[in-house]
């Protein structure tokens, strides 16, 4: 009898463990479903094609592919504009969106047929895998050399004003030639990097067998720091010497030599860091002035989620009609967030203007 009771107890415990296991498994599936859904956006898009006589399947395929391309563009159009600089953007975006149409996980054809203009039209509802799409776009931009370069501010400190101006001019020329943008601190959009140059020119004269000889030495320390936290991402220290009594000419020659050497090293380190960091999620504060109601503040939060592809999360942490604040988890730099907002529908939908982009803060105002 005692053994029967023990056996029944064991059976009850076994059933309980099986039930708990089922519950845990179902919870896992639900969590997996929602995590996958959170990374996909559902959009409606249309594609058209000229009718090819006798080739209905080909006509339909072209229209369907154009619809997929349009769906991808809806999701990532502003993202691409914020991260690319291409001379012929029409050709570039066609390649980007066509190559990325494979990021549509599922789609449903809503309507298809000949439209009022005599073209074959397909309308689809598509689920676009956003994060996979952004990774693919990153690679396309990088491989083709279409990635936008970072904005940079130059700070030059020197014990010789002429040398300081020469170094600033030489670095600016190198930056512009390689596609970087150089800004001063007066702009609303502050730069992602600060390139700081500290240079000292020393001159000495000595007599040798009755002849006066002038020796000149230029030492230069160059640091590149990230604006938001001051992290040093590249640094180089150099020195060069040259004899000569014409200080202006010698200074120019020494400056050219040191800048050429420094830029070869700094360019690669800046670009590598920029490429890596612009797809890593970071916290950015978005301040929005002149919201009329709390409901509008919540509505803006939803609009951000819908229109900003690089946005992983948004939280309204402070509400005031004068200034509300959102905490964003964003894949990119603050200046790219600004570019993406103003390249998409948010600007016109909310009549937005920029106040400033500084460190990890973006401040906008509703007119």
C-alpha positions as CSV (number, residue, x, y, z in Angstrom):
1,X,0.0,0.0,0.0
2,X,2.8,2.4,0.9
3,X,4.6,1.7,-2.3
4,X,1.4,2.4,-4.3
5,X,1.1,5.8,-2.6
6,X,4.7,6.6,-3.4
7,X,4.2,5.6,-7.0
8,X,1.1,7.8,-7.3
9,X,2.9,10.7,-5.8
10,X,5.7,10.3,-8.3
11,X,3.2,10.2,-11.1
12,X,1.6,13.4,-9.9
13,X,5.0,15.1,-9.7
14,X,5.9,13.9,-13.2
15,X,2.7,15.4,-14.6
16,X,3.4,18.7,-12.8
17,X,6.9,18.9,-14.3
18,X,5.5,18.1,-17.8
19,X,2.9,20.8,-17.3
20,X,5.5,23.4,-16.2
21,X,7.7,22.4,-19.1
22,X,4.8,23.1,-21.5
23,X,4.1,26.4,-20.0
24,X,7.8,27.5,-20.2
25,X,8.0,26.3,-23.8
26,X,4.8,28.2,-24.8
27,X,6.1,31.4,-23.0
28,X,9.4,31.0,-25.0
29,X,7.5,30.7,-28.3
30,X,5.4,33.8,-27.4
31,X,8.6,35.8,-26.5
32,X,10.3,34.6,-29.7
33,X,7.3,35.6,-31.8
34,X,7.2,39.1,-30.3
35,X,10.9,39.6,-30.5
36,X,10.9,38.6,-34.2
37,X,7.8,40.8,-34.9
38,X,9.5,43.7,-33.2
39,X,12.3,43.6,-35.8
40,X,10.0,43.6,-38.8
41,X,7.9,46.4,-40.2
42,X,4.7,45.9,-42.2
43,X,4.2,48.2,-45.1
44,X,2.0,48.5,-48.2
45,X,3.7,49.2,-51.5
46,X,3.0,49.3,-55.2
47,X,5.1,48.3,-58.2
48,X,4.4,48.7,-61.9
49,X,5.7,47.4,-65.2
50,X,5.2,48.1,-68.9
51,X,3.2,45.3,-70.4
52,X,5.4,42.9,-72.4
53,X,3.2,41.3,-75.1
54,X,3.1,37.5,-74.8
55,X,5.1,37.6,-71.6
56,X,2.6,38.0,-68.8
57,X,4.7,36.1,-66.2
58,X,7.7,38.4,-66.9
59,X,5.6,41.5,-66.8
60,X,4.1,40.4,-63.4
61,X,7.5,39.5,-62.0
62,X,8.9,43.0,-62.9
63,X,6.0,44.7,-61.2
64,X,6.3,42.5,-58.1
65,X,10.0,43.1,-57.8
66,X,9.4,46.9,-58.1
67,X,6.8,46.6,-55.3
68,X,9.3,44.8,-53.1
69,X,11.9,47.5,-53.9
70,X,9.3,50.2,-53.0
71,X,8.6,48.5,-49.7
72,X,12.3,48.4,-48.8
73,X,12.6,52.1,-49.7
74,X,9.7,53.0,-47.4
75,X,11.4,51.4,-44.5
76,X,15.0,52.5,-45.2
77,X,14.9,55.5,-47.5
78,X,15.7,58.1,-44.8
79,X,18.3,55.7,-43.3
80,X,20.1,55.5,-46.6
81,X,20.0,59.2,-47.2
82,X,21.5,59.9,-43.7
83,X,24.4,57.5,-44.3
84,X,25.3,57.9,-47.9
85,X,26.9,60.5,-50.1
86,X,26.7,59.6,-53.8
87,X,27.2,61.8,-56.8
88,X,24.5,60.0,-58.8
89,X,22.1,59.0,-56.0
90,X,19.4,57.8,-58.4
91,X,21.6,55.0,-59.7
92,X,22.9,54.2,-56.3
93,X,19.6,54.0,-54.6
94,X,18.3,51.7,-57.3
95,X,21.1,49.3,-56.6
96,X,20.7,49.6,-52.8
97,X,16.9,48.9,-52.7
98,X,17.0,46.3,-55.4
99,X,19.8,44.4,-53.7
100,X,18.0,44.6,-50.3
101,X,14.6,43.3,-51.4
102,X,15.6,39.9,-50.1
103,X,15.0,41.3,-46.6
104,X,11.2,40.9,-47.1
105,X,10.4,37.8,-45.0
106,X,6.8,37.5,-46.2
107,X,4.4,39.4,-48.4
108,X,0.8,39.2,-49.6
109,X,-0.4,40.4,-52.9
110,X,-3.4,42.7,-52.3
111,X,-4.3,43.6,-55.8
112,X,-2.8,43.2,-59.3
113,X,-3.8,43.9,-62.9
114,X,-3.7,46.6,-65.6
115,X,-4.2,50.1,-64.1
116,X,-5.8,53.2,-65.5
117,X,-2.5,54.2,-67.2
118,X,-2.2,50.9,-69.1
119,X,0.7,49.5,-67.0
120,X,0.6,46.3,-65.0
121,X,0.4,47.1,-61.3
122,X,1.0,44.9,-58.2
123,X,0.2,46.1,-54.7
124,X,1.6,44.1,-51.8
125,X,1.7,44.1,-48.0
126,X,5.2,43.2,-46.9
127,X,7.0,42.3,-43.7
128,X,10.5,43.8,-43.9
129,X,13.2,42.5,-41.6
130,X,14.6,45.8,-40.5
131,X,17.8,44.9,-38.7
132,X,18.9,42.5,-41.4
133,X,18.1,45.1,-43.9
134,X,20.3,47.7,-42.2
135,X,23.2,45.3,-42.1
136,X,22.9,44.6,-45.8
137,X,22.7,48.3,-46.6
138,X,25.8,49.0,-44.5
139,X,27.7,46.4,-46.5
140,X,26.5,47.8,-49.9
141,X,27.5,51.4,-48.9
142,X,30.9,50.2,-47.6
143,X,31.7,48.0,-50.6
144,X,30.8,50.7,-53.1
145,X,32.5,53.5,-51.2
146,X,29.2,55.3,-50.7
147,X,29.3,55.7,-46.9
148,X,29.1,59.3,-45.7
149,X,32.2,60.5,-43.9
150,X,32.0,62.0,-40.5
151,X,31.8,65.7,-39.8
152,X,35.0,67.1,-38.2
153,X,36.0,70.2,-36.3
154,X,39.6,71.4,-36.3
155,X,41.3,72.9,-33.3
156,X,44.9,74.2,-33.8
157,X,47.2,75.4,-31.1
158,X,50.6,76.7,-32.0
159,X,53.3,79.0,-30.7
160,X,53.6,80.4,-34.2
161,X,50.5,81.9,-35.8
162,X,51.7,81.4,-39.3
163,X,52.4,77.7,-38.6
164,X,49.0,77.3,-37.0
165,X,47.2,78.7,-40.1
166,X,49.3,76.5,-42.4
167,X,48.5,73.4,-40.5
168,X,44.8,74.2,-40.4
169,X,44.8,74.8,-44.2
170,X,46.7,71.6,-44.9
171,X,44.5,69.4,-42.8
172,X,41.3,71.0,-44.2
173,X,42.5,70.3,-47.7
174,X,43.2,66.6,-46.9
175,X,39.9,66.2,-45.2
176,X,37.9,67.8,-48.0
177,X,39.8,65.9,-50.7
178,X,38.8,62.6,-48.9
179,X,35.1,63.4,-48.6
180,X,35.1,64.6,-45.0
181,X,33.1,67.7,-44.0
182,X,34.9,70.4,-41.8
183,X,32.8,72.6,-39.6
184,X,33.5,75.2,-36.9
185,X,31.7,75.4,-33.6
186,X,29.1,78.0,-34.7
187,X,27.0,75.4,-36.5
188,X,23.7,74.0,-35.1
189,X,24.9,70.5,-35.9
190,X,28.1,69.8,-33.9
191,X,30.6,67.3,-35.4
192,X,31.2,63.7,-34.5
193,X,34.9,64.2,-34.1
194,X,37.4,66.9,-33.0
195,X,40.8,66.9,-34.6
196,X,43.2,68.8,-32.3
197,X,46.7,69.8,-33.4
198,X,49.3,71.1,-31.0
199,X,52.4,72.4,-32.7
200,X,55.6,74.1,-31.6
201,X,58.2,75.6,-33.9
202,X,61.7,76.0,-32.4
203,X,64.5,77.9,-34.2
204,X,68.2,78.1,-33.1
205,X,71.2,79.8,-34.7
206,X,74.8,78.7,-34.3
207,X,78.1,79.7,-35.8
208,X,80.3,77.3,-37.7
209,X,83.7,78.6,-39.0
210,X,82.3,82.1,-39.1
211,X,79.0,81.1,-40.9
212,X,75.7,81.5,-39.1
213,X,73.5,78.4,-39.5
214,X,69.8,78.4,-38.5
215,X,68.2,75.1,-37.5
216,X,64.5,74.7,-37.2
217,X,62.4,72.0,-35.5
218,X,58.6,71.4,-35.7
219,X,57.0,69.1,-33.2
220,X,53.3,68.2,-33.7
221,X,50.9,66.1,-31.5
222,X,47.6,65.3,-33.2
223,X,44.6,63.7,-31.3
224,X,41.2,62.8,-32.7
225,X,38.5,62.6,-30.0
226,X,34.8,61.6,-30.1
227,X,32.7,64.7,-29.3
228,X,30.1,63.2,-27.0
229,X,32.5,61.8,-24.4
230,X,36.0,63.0,-25.4
231,X,37.3,59.5,-26.0
232,X,40.6,59.6,-27.9
233,X,40.3,57.3,-30.9
234,X,43.5,58.2,-32.7
235,X,46.8,59.9,-31.8
236,X,50.2,60.6,-33.4
237,X,53.2,62.5,-32.2
238,X,55.9,63.6,-34.7
239,X,58.9,65.9,-35.1
240,X,60.9,67.0,-38.1
241,X,63.9,69.3,-38.5
242,X,65.3,71.4,-41.3
243,X,68.1,74.0,-41.6
244,X,67.3,77.3,-43.3
245,X,67.1,81.0,-42.6
246,X,63.8,81.6,-44.4
247,X,61.5,80.6,-41.5
248,X,58.2,80.9,-43.5
249,X,59.5,78.6,-46.3
250,X,61.0,76.1,-43.8
251,X,57.8,76.1,-41.7
252,X,55.7,75.4,-44.8
253,X,57.9,72.4,-45.8
254,X,58.0,71.0,-42.3
255,X,54.2,71.3,-41.9
256,X,53.6,69.6,-45.2
257,X,55.8,66.7,-44.3
258,X,54.2,66.1,-40.9
259,X,50.6,66.6,-42.1
260,X,51.2,64.1,-44.9
261,X,52.5,61.5,-42.5
262,X,49.9,62.1,-39.9
263,X,47.0,62.0,-42.3
264,X,48.0,58.6,-43.7
265,X,47.6,57.1,-40.2
266,X,44.6,59.2,-38.9
267,X,42.4,58.7,-42.0
268,X,42.2,54.9,-41.6
269,X,41.7,55.0,-37.9
270,X,38.9,57.6,-38.1
271,X,37.1,55.7,-40.9
272,X,37.4,52.3,-39.2
273,X,36.0,53.7,-35.9
274,X,33.2,55.6,-37.7
275,X,32.1,52.6,-39.7
276,X,32.0,50.4,-36.6
277,X,30.3,52.9,-34.3
278,X,27.5,54.1,-36.6
279,X,25.8,50.6,-36.4
280,X,26.2,50.1,-32.7
281,X,23.2,51.1,-30.5
282,X,23.8,54.1,-28.3
283,X,21.7,56.2,-26.0
284,X,20.7,59.6,-27.4
285,X,18.5,62.2,-25.7
286,X,16.0,63.9,-28.0
287,X,14.5,67.1,-26.6
288,X,11.3,68.4,-28.3
289,X,10.0,71.9,-27.6
290,X,6.5,73.2,-28.0
291,X,4.4,70.0,-27.7
292,X,0.8,71.0,-27.1
293,X,-0.4,67.9,-25.1
294,X,0.8,64.7,-23.5
295,X,-1.1,62.8,-26.1
296,X,0.9,64.5,-28.8
297,X,4.0,63.6,-27.0
298,X,3.0,59.9,-27.0
299,X,2.0,60.2,-30.7
300,X,5.4,61.6,-31.6
301,X,7.0,58.6,-29.8
302,X,5.0,56.2,-32.1
303,X,5.8,58.2,-35.2
304,X,9.5,58.0,-34.3
305,X,9.3,54.2,-34.1
306,X,7.5,54.0,-37.4
307,X,9.8,56.3,-39.4
308,X,13.3,55.9,-38.0
309,X,14.8,52.5,-39.1
310,X,17.9,52.8,-36.9
311,X,15.7,53.3,-33.8
312,X,15.6,50.2,-31.5
313,X,13.7,51.8,-28.6
314,X,12.2,55.1,-27.5
315,X,11.0,56.2,-24.0
316,X,9.3,59.5,-23.0
317,X,11.1,60.3,-19.8
318,X,9.9,63.9,-19.3
319,X,6.9,65.8,-20.5
320,X,6.4,69.6,-20.6
321,X,4.7,71.8,-23.1
322,X,7.9,73.8,-23.1
323,X,10.3,70.9,-23.5
324,X,9.8,67.2,-23.5
325,X,12.6,64.6,-23.5
326,X,12.9,61.2,-25.0
327,X,15.6,58.6,-24.4
328,X,16.4,56.7,-27.6
329,X,18.4,53.6,-28.3
330,X,19.7,54.3,-31.8
331,X,22.0,52.6,-34.2
332,X,24.1,55.6,-35.2
333,X,25.5,58.9,-34.3
334,X,23.4,61.9,-33.1
335,X,24.1,63.7,-36.4
336,X,22.8,60.7,-38.3
337,X,19.6,60.7,-36.2
338,X,19.1,64.3,-37.1
339,X,19.7,63.6,-40.8
340,X,17.3,60.6,-40.7
341,X,14.5,62.6,-39.0
342,X,14.8,65.4,-41.5
343,X,15.0,63.1,-44.6
344,X,11.7,61.4,-43.6
345,X,8.1,62.3,-43.1
346,X,8.5,63.5,-39.5
347,X,9.8,67.0,-40.5
348,X,6.6,67.9,-42.4
349,X,4.2,65.9,-40.3
350,X,5.2,67.8,-37.1
351,X,6.6,71.0,-38.7
352,X,10.0,70.4,-37.1
353,X,13.0,72.7,-37.0
354,X,16.4,72.0,-35.6
355,X,17.8,73.9,-32.6
356,X,21.0,71.9,-32.0
357,X,22.9,68.6,-32.2
358,X,25.5,68.5,-29.5
359,X,27.2,65.6,-27.9
360,X,24.5,62.9,-27.4
361,X,21.7,65.5,-27.4
362,X,19.4,66.4,-30.3
363,X,17.0,69.3,-29.7
364,X,14.1,70.0,-32.0
365,X,11.1,72.5,-32.0
366,X,7.6,72.2,-33.3
367,X,6.5,75.4,-35.2
